[in-house]
Amino acid sequence: MAPTTIQVQHRSALFSGYPG
C-alpha cells in the first residue's frame, strides 16, 4: 500500500507503451 508500488506500476506501463 506504499506509493512506491504505484510508481513502479506506472513506470512499467510507460516502458511497455514505449517502442521497444
N, C-alpha and C positions, 0 to 999 in steps of 0.2 A: 504493500500500500504506500510505498515511498515514491516520491516524484521521479526518482531515478528510473524506475521501471517504465514509467510513461515516456520519459525522454528517450530511453533505449528503443522502445517500440516505435516511436515517431521517427527516429533516425533510421531504423531498419526499413520502414516503409519508404522513406525518401530514397535510400540507397537502392531499394528494389525497383522503384519507379525510374531511377536514372538509367540511361542507356549503358548497358554493360560494355 
